[in-house]
Amino acid sequence: MTDLTAFIAGLPKAELHVHHVGSASPRIVAELAARHEGSTPVPADPAALADYFAFRDFGHFIEVYLSVVDLIRDDEDVRTLTYEIARELARGQVRYAELTVTPYSHVRRGIPAPAFCAAIEDARRAAAAEFGVELRWCFDIPGEAGLAAAEETLRIALDERPDGLISFGLGGPEVGVPRPQFKPYFDKARAAGLHSVPHAGETTGPETVWDALRELGAERIGHGIAAAQDPRLMAYLADNGIPLEVCPTSNVRTRAVPDLAEHPLPALVAAGVPVTINSDDPPMFGTTLEQEYAVAARLLELDEAGVADLARAAVEASFLPPAGRAALVSEIDAYTAQ
């Protein structure tokens, strides 16, 4: 595995399912917590964050996640966070990332939408110039905040329309948050040219994935691992080439699956479902994209060629224009040929 570890470390990658705030490294989180000490439960000591990020269940994860969101209080915090995320991505040889961003969470905490969008765009341009990382945005609805959040997320997406915005999503808890209610917002986002990438089938069953496909016009599914319980759904995903954004360690850490040995990734791949490997909220889950590739390699019994195919699959499932996809695939091919 040592050789494979080195191979994965140097492999050029794309990441399609990674959350903006959830990518904040312990260093950044501790720095922000120190800045706001006395008004946050988040520890200002990076060493103490591992315990703080020990999640009892998905509900507790959301609670902790929102406490970290609460550390981001002005546009300078937003810019710092985004720029530092790009630095971490570059260290992992990520060339292209579609970051799930939840503008509603920041705007309702007092950061004006134009200032928020200007901050992420400034960081995006700096990331490309200084780190060689291309960032794009998926603006997602925090499902637990209801239709008011959907309305505001759509308004920000369409009114501000930052250059990096390419897709529209839906995150947060699935239990008690039916997908169909968000159909009008996805319809308008898609009519405006945004891609549909909702979370579904992470902590609920296959029906949530069907809803995302039928009601929200999903082109990719965030997580989607419950599809493994429904052979008809797996066949549909395979036949229509609809990829799942699979995040193995995340699923264990949020208790969506009991342990990695029981992860449905092998069943999904065996059924021909297109899959991409992603890190979700890497520092919060104590992982990196490299580690997720290593986990997938173990679960799927892959060699270097198989791991390189995973990297290509992420590029092909991305919303990069054809020339950008071809360039990144060529870079992966050149790396594997060495």
MARRO-643001 format. One record per residue: x, y, z of N, C-alpha, C in turn. Coordinates in steps of 0.02 Angstrom, whole numbers, plus 50000, padded with zeros to 5 digits. Example, Ala and Ser with C-alpha at 12.3 -4.5 7.8 and 13.67 -1.06 7.14 Angstrom:
BEGIN
[[50660 49716 50390] [50615 49775 50390] [50660 49835 50390]];
[[50642 49888 50354] [50684 49947 50357] [50645 50002 50394]];
END
This chain:
BEGIN
[[50042 49939 50000] [50000 50000 50000] [50043 50063 50000]];
[[50106 50057 50023] [50148 50117 50026] [50156 50148 49957]];
[[50169 50104 49906] [50178 50129 49838] [50114 50162 49813]];
[[50056 50131 49829] [49992 50159 49808] [49980 50226 49843]];
[[50000 50230 49906] [49993 50293 49944] [50032 50349 49909]];
[[50093 50334 49889] [50134 50384 49854] [50103 50402 49786]];
[[50077 50351 49752] [50045 50362 49687] [49985 50409 49695]];
[[49943 50395 49745] [49884 50436 49758] [49904 50507 49776]];
[[49957 50514 49815] [49979 50581 49837] [49996 50626 49778]];
[[50026 50597 49727] [50047 50638 49670] [49996 50643 49614]];
[[49943 50604 49619] [49893 50599 49565] [49853 50664 49558]];
[[49851 50695 49499] [49809 50754 49489] [49735 50735 49497]];
[[49697 50777 49533] [49629 50758 49551] [49579 50815 49540]];
[[49516 50794 49537] [49459 50841 49540] [49417 50819 49600]];
[[49388 50867 49634] [49342 50850 49690] [49276 50884 49678]];
[[49222 50844 49684] [49156 50869 49666] [49109 50876 49725]];
[[49127 50848 49782] [49082 50853 49841] [49124 50871 49902]];
[[49130 50936 49911] [49168 50960 49969] [49137 51027 49990]];
[[49123 51032 50054] [49088 51091 50080] [49136 51146 50099]];
[[49115 51207 50086] [49154 51267 50097] [49177 51272 50170]];
[[49129 51280 50216] [49147 51286 50287] [49176 51220 50313]];
[[49150 51164 50288] [49173 51099 50311] [49245 51083 50291]];
[[49274 51125 50248] [49343 51115 50227] [49393 51156 50269]];
[[49367 51194 50316] [49411 51236 50358] [49457 51191 50400]];
[[49522 51199 50392] [49570 51158 50429] [49568 51176 50503]];
[[49591 51131 50547] [49594 51148 50619] [49629 51214 50632]];
[[49681 51228 50593] [49718 51292 50601] [49671 51352 50589]];
[[49633 51349 50534] [49589 51405 50518] [49532 51410 50570]];
[[49503 51352 50588] [49447 51352 50636] [49471 51381 50703]];
[[49530 51358 50726] [49557 51382 50790] [49571 51458 50787]];
[[49596 51480 50730] [49611 51552 50721] [49547 51593 50726]];
[[49495 51570 50692] [49430 51605 50694] [49399 51601 50764]];
[[49406 51543 50796] [49378 51535 50864] [49412 51583 50913]];
[[49478 51590 50905] [49516 51636 50949] [49494 51708 50936]];
[[49479 51724 50873] [49457 51791 50854] [49390 51808 50888]];
[[49349 51755 50898] [49281 51767 50925] [49273 51734 50994]];
[[49328 51726 51030] [49327 51692 51096] [49276 51725 51142]];
[[49240 51683 51180] [49190 51709 51226] [49120 51709 51197]];
[[49116 51704 51130] [49049 51703 51099] [49040 51641 51055]];
[[49081 51589 51068] [49075 51527 51029] [49095 51467 51071]];
[[49061 51410 51061] [49082 51349 51097] [49142 51314 51063]];
[[49162 51337 51004] [49216 51304 50967] [49282 51318 51001]];
[[49322 51265 51017] [49386 51276 51050] [49436 51312 51006]];
[[49476 51356 51037] [49527 51393 51000] [49594 51355 50997]];
[[49594 51294 51022] [49654 51252 51022] [49645 51198 50968]];
[[49688 51198 50915] [49680 51149 50862] [49679 51077 50888]];
[[49717 51063 50942] [49721 50995 50969] [49654 50973 50999]];
[[49615 51022 51024] [49551 51006 51056] [49495 50995 51005]];
[[49509 51013 50942] [49455 51009 50891] [49437 50937 50873]];
[[49486 50891 50879] [49470 50820 50863] [49414 50795 50907]];
[[49416 50811 50971] [49362 50791 51017] [49297 50827 51000]];
[[49304 50892 50984] [49244 50932 50968] [49210 50904 50905]];
[[49251 50876 50860] [49224 50848 50798] [49209 50773 50803]];
[[49199 50747 50863] [49177 50677 50872] [49101 50677 50872]];
[[49070 50656 50817] [48998 50664 50809] [48960 50603 50834]];
[[48908 50617 50874] [48866 50562 50900] [48820 50534 50846]];
[[48795 50579 50802] [48750 50559 50748] [48746 50617 50699]];
[[48703 50610 50648] [48700 50662 50596] [48675 50729 50626]];
[[48626 50725 50671] [48600 50786 50702] [48653 50825 50740]];
[[48696 50787 50776] [48750 50819 50814] [48801 50849 50766]];
[[48814 50815 50710] [48860 50842 50660] [48835 50909 50634]];
[[48770 50915 50619] [48741 50978 50594] [48750 51033 50646]];
[[48738 51015 50709] [48744 51064 50765] [48816 51091 50768]];
[[48865 51046 50765] [48935 51066 50768] [48954 51107 50705]];
[[48930 51083 50649] [48944 51117 50585] [48921 51190 50588]];
[[48860 51200 50613] [48832 51268 50616] [48870 51312 50666]];
[[48899 51281 50717] [48940 51321 50764] [49003 51347 50730]];
[[49029 51308 50681] [49087 51331 50643] [49066 51384 50592]];
[[49008 51374 50561] [48981 51426 50516] [48977 51493 50553]];
[[48957 51490 50616] [48947 51550 50657] [49012 51588 50670]];
[[49070 51556 50656] [49134 51590 50665] [49149 51638 50608]];
[[49112 51631 50553] [49127 51671 50493] [49079 51730 50493]];
[[49106 51788 50513] [49062 51844 50530] [49068 51905 50485]];
[[49118 51907 50442] [49122 51962 50395] [49154 51938 50330]];
[[49155 51981 50280] [49180 51960 50214] [49254 51943 50215]];
[[49291 51973 50262] [49363 51956 50267] [49372 51885 50292]];
[[49329 51864 50340] [49330 51794 50362] [49315 51747 50304]];
[[49267 51766 50262] [49247 51725 50204] [49306 51718 50156]];
[[49338 51774 50142] [49394 51773 50094] [49452 51731 50121]];
[[49469 51740 50185] [49523 51701 50217] [49508 51627 50214]];
[[49448 51608 50234] [49427 51538 50234] [49435 51508 50164]];
[[49409 51542 50113] [49407 51515 50045] [49478 51508 50017]];
[[49519 51558 50029] [49588 51558 50005] [49628 51501 50037]];
[[49618 51492 50102] [49656 51440 50138] [49632 51369 50117]];
[[49567 51363 50101] [49542 51299 50076] [49578 51282 50011]];
[[49585 51332 49967] [49619 51321 49903] [49691 51298 49915]];
[[49724 51327 49964] [49793 51307 49980] [49795 51233 49999]];
[[49747 51211 50041] [49744 51140 50062] [49730 51095 50002]];
[[49684 51115 49959] [49668 51075 49900] [49730 51066 49856]];
[[49768 51120 49847] [49828 51117 49805] [49879 51068 49834]];
[[49884 51066 49900] [49931 51018 49932] [49912 50946 49915]];
[[49848 50933 49905] [49826 50866 49888] [49823 50853 49813]];
[[49855 50897 49774] [49857 50891 49701] [49788 50896 49669]];
[[49742 50932 49702] [49677 50944 49672] [49685 51003 49623]];
[[49666 50991 49561] [49672 51043 49510] [49606 51081 49500]];
[[49550 51048 49517] [49484 51076 49505] [49438 51052 49560]];
[[49399 51099 49589] [49353 51080 49642] [49288 51119 49636]];
[[49233 51083 49644] [49167 51115 49647] [49148 51117 49721]];
[[49153 51177 49750] [49140 51185 49822] [49066 51199 49834]];
[[49037 51161 49880] [48968 51174 49900] [48968 51232 49950]];
[[48936 51286 49931] [48935 51347 49971] [48863 51362 49991]];
[[48854 51382 50054] [48786 51395 50080] [48780 51470 50096]];
[[48767 51512 50046] [48767 51585 50059] [48715 51606 50111]];
[[48658 51570 50112] [48604 51589 50159] [48629 51590 50231]];
[[48671 51542 50249] [48696 51537 50319] [48736 51599 50338]];
[[48770 51628 50290] [48813 51686 50303] [48774 51751 50298]];
[[48729 51754 50249] [48690 51815 50240] [48644 51827 50300]];
[[48615 51773 50326] [48570 51782 50384] [48609 51799 50448]];
[[48675 51789 50446] [48717 51810 50502] [48746 51880 50492]];
[[48722 51914 50439] [48738 51985 50432] [48788 52004 50379]];
[[48814 51955 50340] [48859 51972 50286] [48817 51985 50224]];
[[48819 52045 50195] [48778 52059 50136] [48797 52013 50078]];
[[48746 51991 50040] [48759 51944 49985] [48811 51969 49935]];
[[48809 52034 49915] [48861 52056 49867] [48932 52051 49896]];
[[48938 52066 49961] [49005 52063 49993] [49027 51990 49998]];
[[48980 51945 50014] [48997 51874 50019] [49022 51848 49951]];
[[48985 51864 49899] [49003 51839 49832] [49068 51870 49808]];
[[49079 51933 49823] [49142 51966 49804] [49201 51933 49839]];
[[49191 51913 49902] [49246 51882 49941] [49265 51813 49913]];
[[49214 51772 49897] [49231 51705 49870] [49262 51712 49800]];
[[49238 51760 49761] [49266 51770 49694] [49338 51795 49697]];
[[49352 51840 49744] [49421 51865 49752] [49467 51807 49770]];
[[49444 51764 49815] [49485 51706 49835] [49492 51657 49777]];
[[49439 51649 49737] [49441 51603 49680] [49494 51625 49630]];
[[49495 51689 49615] [49545 51715 49567] [49616 51707 49594]];
[[49624 51721 49658] [49690 51714 49689] [49712 51641 49690]];
[[49666 51595 49702] [49681 51524 49704] [49707 51500 49637]];
[[49675 51522 49583] [49696 51502 49516] [49766 51529 49501]];
[[49778 51591 49520] [49841 51623 49504] [49899 51597 49547]];
[[49885 51586 49611] [49939 51570 49658] [49948 51496 49671]];
[[49893 51458 49668] [49897 51386 49685] [49884 51340 49625]];
[[49860 51368 49570] [49843 51326 49512] [49782 51283 49523]];
[[49737 51306 49567] [49675 51269 49582] [49617 51309 49553]];
[[49576 51276 49513] [49515 51308 49487] [49457 51290 49533]];
[[49425 51341 49562] [49367 51331 49605] [49304 51351 49569]];
[[49251 51312 49579] [49184 51330 49555] [49136 51321 49613]];
[[49078 51354 49609] [49031 51354 49665] [48967 51316 49649]];
[[48944 51277 49698] [48876 51252 49700] [48842 51288 49758]];
[[48794 51331 49744] [48756 51365 49797] [48702 51318 49821]];
[[48704 51299 49885] [48655 51250 49908] [48608 51277 49960]];
[[48547 51250 49958] [48495 51266 50007] [48508 51226 50070]];
[[48512 51257 50129] [48513 51218 50191] [48442 51193 50205]];
[[48429 51130 50190] [48361 51104 50190] [48324 51114 50256]];
[[48361 51111 50312] [48328 51117 50377] [48299 51187 50388]];
[[48321 51236 50349] [48297 51305 50357] [48236 51320 50314]];
[[48213 51270 50276] [48149 51275 50243] [48147 51316 50179]];
[[48085 51333 50159] [48075 51365 50095] [48099 51437 50093]];
[[48101 51470 50151] [48128 51539 50153] [48202 51537 50132]];
[[48238 51485 50155] [48309 51478 50137] [48316 51462 50062]];
[[48269 51423 50036] [48270 51406 49965] [48260 51469 49923]];
[[48211 51509 49943] [48196 51572 49908] [48256 51618 49907]];
[[48287 51626 49965] [48345 51672 49972] [48406 51646 49934]];
[[48418 51580 49938] [48475 51550 49902] [48467 51561 49827]];
[[48406 51550 49802] [48393 51560 49730] [48403 51634 49712]];
[[48377 51679 49754] [48383 51751 49740] [48456 51771 49736]];
[[48497 51748 49784] [48568 51766 49784] [48602 51738 49722]];
[[48586 51675 49706] [48616 51642 49647] [48601 51682 49583]];
[[48538 51702 49575] [48518 51733 49512] [48534 51808 49510]];
[[48529 51842 49567] [48544 51914 49569] [48619 51928 49567]];
[[48657 51889 49605] [48729 51902 49610] [48767 51867 49554]];
[[48747 51805 49539] [48776 51763 49486] [48852 51771 49481]];
[[48889 51754 49535] [48962 51758 49531] [48989 51715 49475]];
[[49045 51736 49446] [49073 51702 49387] [49085 51628 49398]];
[[49102 51609 49460] [49118 51539 49475] [49058 51494 49487]];
[[48998 51523 49488] [48938 51484 49506] [48917 51440 49447]];
[[48912 51375 49459] [48893 51329 49404] [48834 51284 49422]];
[[48818 51277 49487] [48766 51228 49504] [48726 51249 49565]];
[[48671 51212 49576] [48623 51227 49629] [48612 51162 49668]];
[[48616 51165 49734] [48613 51105 49774] [48565 51109 49833]];
[[48563 51056 49871] [48520 51050 49929] [48556 51007 49980]];
[[48572 51036 50039] [48609 50999 50090] [48571 50996 50156]];
[[48607 50982 50209] [48576 50977 50275] [48543 50910 50286]];
[[48504 50903 50340] [48473 50838 50355] [48422 50819 50302]];
[[48416 50754 50289] [48366 50729 50242] [48302 50708 50279]];
[[48310 50681 50340] [48252 50657 50377] [48207 50717 50393]];
[[48144 50712 50374] [48096 50766 50388] [48102 50825 50340]];
[[48143 50818 50289] [48152 50873 50240] [48140 50844 50170]];
[[48076 50835 50150] [48062 50804 50086] [48090 50844 50027]];
[[48119 50808 49978] [48149 50841 49920] [48097 50877 49875]];
[[48037 50847 49864] [47992 50877 49814] [47973 50950 49827]];
[[47972 50972 49891] [47952 51041 49906] [47999 51093 49874]];
[[48059 51071 49855] [48108 51118 49827] [48107 51121 49751]];
[[48059 51085 49721] [48055 51081 49647] [48052 51150 49614]];
[[48008 51197 49636] [48004 51261 49601] [48071 51299 49599]];
[[48110 51292 49651] [48174 51328 49655] [48226 51296 49608]];
[[48226 51230 49606] [48271 51196 49559] [48250 51209 49487]];
[[48185 51211 49475] [48161 51225 49407] [48188 51293 49383]];
[[48184 51343 49427] [48207 51411 49408] [48283 51413 49400]];
[[48319 51378 49445] [48392 51377 49441] [48414 51343 49376]];
[[48381 51288 49359] [48399 51252 49297] [48382 51293 49236]];
[[48325 51329 49238] [48306 51372 49182] [48358 51427 49171]];
[[48391 51446 49225] [48443 51498 49221] [48512 51469 49202]];
[[48514 51403 49189] [48576 51373 49165] [48619 51342 49218]];
[[48593 51336 49280] [48633 51304 49333] [48619 51228 49333]];
[[48671 51189 49348] [48664 51117 49353] [48631 51098 49420]];
[[48597 51041 49421] [48562 51018 49482] [48602 50962 49516]];
[[48624 50976 49578] [48664 50926 49615] [48642 50921 49689]];
[[48581 50898 49702] [48558 50892 49771] [48589 50833 49808]];
[[48595 50840 49874] [48610 50782 49917] [48546 50739 49921]];
[[48555 50674 49922] [48498 50628 49930] [48524 50558 49945]];
[[48486 50520 49984] [48503 50450 49996] [48566 50441 50037]];
[[48578 50488 50083] [48635 50481 50129] [48610 50449 50194]];
[[48561 50480 50225] [48534 50455 50289] [48462 50431 50282]];
[[48436 50433 50220] [48368 50407 50207] [48373 50354 50152]];
[[48316 50328 50130] [48317 50272 50083] [48318 50293 50010]];
[[48311 50243 49965] [48315 50255 49893] [48262 50305 49868]];
[[48204 50309 49902] [48150 50352 49878] [48174 50426 49874]];
[[48219 50445 49920] [48245 50514 49920] [48285 50527 49856]];
[[48322 50475 49834] [48360 50482 49772] [48312 50486 49712]];
[[48261 50444 49712] [48210 50449 49659] [48180 50519 49657]];
[[48163 50546 49715] [48135 50614 49718] [48183 50666 49689]];
[[48247 50659 49705] [48297 50706 49679] [48301 50702 49603]];
[[48294 50642 49576] [48296 50632 49504] [48233 50659 49470]];
[[48176 50638 49497] [48112 50654 49464] [48090 50726 49476]];
[[48099 50750 49537] [48072 50816 49555] [48123 50872 49545]];
[[48187 50857 49557] [48238 50911 49556] [48283 50908 49495]];
[[48271 50858 49452] [48311 50853 49390] [48385 50842 49403]];
[[48401 50803 49455] [48471 50794 49475] [48514 50766 49419]];
[[48571 50799 49407] [48620 50775 49358] [48676 50734 49391]];
[[48688 50747 49454] [48730 50706 49497] [48695 50705 49565]];
[[48711 50654 49604] [48680 50648 49671] [48735 50653 49724]];
[[48724 50699 49771] [48769 50703 49829] [48758 50644 49875]];
[[48808 50602 49884] [48805 50540 49922] [48768 50485 49882]];
[[48703 50480 49893] [48663 50432 49853] [48675 50359 49869]];
[[48708 50345 49925] [48728 50275 49939] [48668 50229 49951]];
[[48610 50259 49970] [48550 50217 49980] [48527 50184 49916]];
[[48552 50208 49859] [48534 50177 49795] [48551 50103 49794]];
[[48601 50083 49834] [48622 50013 49836] [48566 49967 49862]];
[[48514 49996 49894] [48459 49955 49919] [48406 49942 49866]];
[[48414 49973 49807] [48361 49969 49756] [48392 49953 49688]];
[[48389 49889 49667] [48419 49869 49603] [48392 49909 49543]];
[[48329 49927 49545] [48299 49965 49490] [48330 50035 49486]];
[[48342 50065 49545] [48373 50131 49547] [48445 50128 49523]];
[[48482 50077 49545] [48552 50070 49521] [48554 50063 49445]];
[[48506 50024 49418] [48504 50015 49345] [48489 50081 49311]];
[[48444 50121 49341] [48427 50186 49312] [48488 50233 49311]];
[[48523 50235 49367] [48583 50278 49372] [48636 50255 49321]];
[[48645 50189 49315] [48694 50162 49268] [48674 50177 49196]];
[[48611 50164 49180] [48587 50173 49110] [48589 50247 49089]];
[[48578 50292 49137] [48575 50363 49120] [48640 50400 49136]];
[[48690 50363 49159] [48755 50393 49173] [48752 50448 49225]];
[[48712 50438 49277] [48706 50489 49330] [48753 50470 49388]];
[[48806 50509 49398] [48856 50491 49448] [48834 50505 49520]];
[[48860 50465 49565] [48854 50478 49637] [48919 50508 49662]];
[[48913 50557 49707] [48971 50587 49740] [48979 50550 49807]];
[[49022 50500 49808] [49027 50456 49866] [49083 50480 49912]];
[[49068 50482 49977] [49114 50508 50028] [49119 50456 50085]];
[[49160 50404 50077] [49157 50346 50122] [49167 50363 50196]];
[[49221 50399 50214] [49234 50412 50285] [49179 50454 50316]];
[[49154 50503 50278] [49099 50544 50302] [49040 50501 50322]];
[[49023 50451 50281] [48966 50409 50295] [48973 50370 50360]];
[[49035 50352 50376] [49048 50318 50440] [49045 50367 50498]];
[[49076 50426 50488] [49080 50475 50543] [49011 50503 50562]];
[[48966 50508 50514] [48898 50533 50529] [48850 50476 50546]];
[[48877 50415 50549] [48839 50354 50565] [48788 50337 50511]];
[[48799 50361 50451] [48755 50342 50395] [48766 50269 50377]];
[[48828 50245 50385] [48843 50173 50380] [48881 50152 50443]];
[[48873 50090 50466] [48904 50070 50530] [48981 50071 50528]];
[[49010 50046 50473] [49083 50047 50467] [49102 50039 50394]];
[[49166 50050 50378] [49187 50047 50308] [49176 49979 50277]];
[[49183 49926 50317] [49174 49858 50291] [49104 49848 50262]];
[[49056 49887 50287] [48987 49880 50264] [48968 49935 50213]];
[[49017 49974 50190] [49001 50028 50144] [48976 49999 50077]];
[[48923 50029 50048] [48895 50001 49986] [48934 50019 49922]];
[[48990 50053 49927] [49028 50072 49867] [49040 50012 49820]];
[[49064 49954 49845] [49076 49898 49798] [49012 49875 49762]];
[[48956 49875 49798] [48892 49854 49767] [48871 49903 49712]];
[[48882 49967 49725] [48864 50018 49675] [48906 50010 49612]];
[[48972 50001 49622] [49018 49994 49565] [49002 49930 49526]];
[[48987 49876 49563] [48971 49812 49530] [48908 49818 49487]];
[[48863 49863 49506] [48801 49873 49468] [48810 49922 49410]];
[[48872 49948 49402] [48885 49993 49346] [48866 50065 49359]];
[[48852 50083 49422] [48835 50152 49438] [48899 50194 49434]];
[[48898 50251 49398] [48957 50294 49397] [48968 50324 49466]];
[[49029 50320 49492] [49043 50348 49558] [49105 50394 49554]];
[[49104 50445 49597] [49163 50486 49607] [49179 50483 49682]];
[[49242 50493 49698] [49265 50488 49768] [49281 50559 49793]];
[[49254 50574 49852] [49258 50642 49879] [49268 50642 49955]];
[[49282 50701 49982] [49300 50705 50054] [49246 50737 50097]];
[[49198 50774 50067] [49140 50803 50102] [49160 50861 50149]];
[[49179 50845 50211] [49201 50896 50259] [49266 50870 50290]];
[[49321 50872 50252] [49380 50832 50270] [49409 50843 50341]];
[[49423 50905 50363] [49451 50912 50430] [49403 50889 50485]];
[[49338 50901 50475] [49289 50881 50525] [49285 50805 50531]];
[[49298 50769 50476] [49295 50697 50476] [49364 50665 50482]];
[[49415 50706 50494] [49483 50680 50503] [49508 50643 50442]];
[[49493 50671 50382] [49515 50638 50322] [49542 50689 50272]];
[[49564 50663 50214] [49584 50704 50157] [49559 50668 50095]];
[[49561 50702 50038] [49541 50668 49976] [49588 50610 49962]];
[[49652 50618 49977] [49700 50563 49967] [49679 50502 50008]];
[[49660 50513 50070] [49639 50457 50113] [49576 50423 50085]];
[[49530 50465 50057] [49469 50436 50029] [49485 50392 49968]];
[[49533 50413 49928] [49555 50371 49871] [49585 50306 49897]];
[[49623 50309 49951] [49653 50249 49980] [49598 50202 50007]];
[[49548 50231 50040] [49491 50191 50065] [49455 50157 50006]];
[[49442 50195 49953] [49408 50167 49895] [49450 50112 49862]];
[[49516 50123 49860] [49560 50072 49831] [49556 50007 49870]];
[[49551 50012 49937] [49545 49951 49978] [49477 49918 49967]];
[[49424 49958 49969] [49356 49929 49962] [49346 49897 49893]];
[[49377 49927 49842] [49366 49903 49773] [49424 49860 49747]];
[[49476 49851 49790] [49535 49810 49773] [49567 49836 49708]];
[[49584 49900 49708] [49611 49932 49648] [49687 49935 49651]];
[[49718 49933 49591] [49789 49948 49584] [49795 50021 49560]];
[[49856 50041 49540] [49866 50110 49517] [49821 50128 49459]];
[[49814 50082 49411] [49772 50096 49352] [49699 50108 49373]];
[[49676 50068 49421] [49607 50076 49445] [49597 50142 49482]];
[[49647 50162 49521] [49643 50226 49557] [49643 50284 49507]];
[[49685 50278 49456] [49686 50330 49404] [49618 50335 49369]];
[[49585 50278 49360] [49518 50279 49330] [49468 50317 49375]];
[[49476 50311 49441] [49433 50350 49486] [49444 50424 49476]];
[[49507 50443 49469] [49522 50514 49458] [49492 50539 49392]];
[[49497 50497 49340] [49467 50515 49275] [49391 50521 49281]];
[[49361 50475 49320] [49288 50476 49327] [49264 50541 49358]];
[[49302 50568 49406] [49283 50632 49437] [49286 50688 49386]];
[[49337 50687 49343] [49343 50739 49292] [49284 50735 49243]];
[[49269 50674 49222] [49214 50664 49173] [49146 50683 49203]];
[[49138 50674 49268] [49074 50690 49300] [49070 50764 49319]];
[[49125 50801 49311] [49126 50871 49331] [49089 50914 49280]];
[[49080 50978 49298] [49049 51026 49252] [49101 51070 49218]];
[[49162 51045 49215] [49214 51079 49176] [49193 51078 49102]];
[[49208 51131 49065] [49197 51129 48992] [49240 51074 48961]];
[[49221 51049 48902] [49257 50993 48871] [49333 51003 48866]];
[[49355 51063 48850] [49428 51075 48843] [49463 51067 48911]];
[[49430 51092 48964] [49458 51085 49031] [49461 51013 49054]];
[[49408 50975 49038] [49407 50903 49055] [49463 50867 49019]];
[[49470 50880 48954] [49521 50847 48914] [49591 50862 48940]];
[[49603 50924 48960] [49669 50944 48985] [49685 50908 49050]];
[[49636 50902 49095] [49649 50870 49159] [49656 50794 49151]];
[[49616 50764 49107] [49624 50692 49093] [49693 50679 49063]];
[[49716 50723 49018] [49784 50715 48989] [49837 50719 49043]];
[[49827 50763 49092] [49876 50768 49147] [49877 50704 49188]];
[[49818 50675 49201] [49813 50611 49237] [49848 50556 49197]];
[[49834 50555 49132] [49865 50504 49088] [49941 50509 49089]];
[[49966 50571 49085] [50040 50582 49084] [50071 50560 49150]];
[[50036 50574 49205] [50061 50555 49272] [50064 50479 49278]];
[[50011 50444 49256] [50008 50371 49265] [50058 50336 49218]];
[[50076 50369 49163] [50122 50339 49115] [50195 50343 49138]];
[[50207 50385 49189] [50277 50394 49212] [50305 50329 49240]];
END
